[in-house]
Amino acid sequence: MIDDDPSHLKLAHLVLRAAGHRVSNAEAAENALNSIKLAKPELILLDLALPGMDGLRLVRELKANPGTPISPSSP
């Protein structure tokens, strides 16, 4: 989960862990980029309005890497 709001990160972390999922959090897209490339998560929950590198730019960076399967989805 990538979000610059610590309360969103904490809540999502608690809910997802309670459901039995492994969760990694990041407060900035720049920090998440390397973690995503290394961990290859099954799901990424991403705030689009991040300071610095925004969420859309992060998605573009991930899509540019052929080793990162991306299937964007939003409500």
Buried (B, 14 or more C-beta within 10 A) or exposed (E): BBBBEEEBBEEBBEEBEEEEEEBEBBBBBBBBBEBBEEEEBEEBBBBEEBEEBBBBBBBEBBEEEEEBEEEEEEE
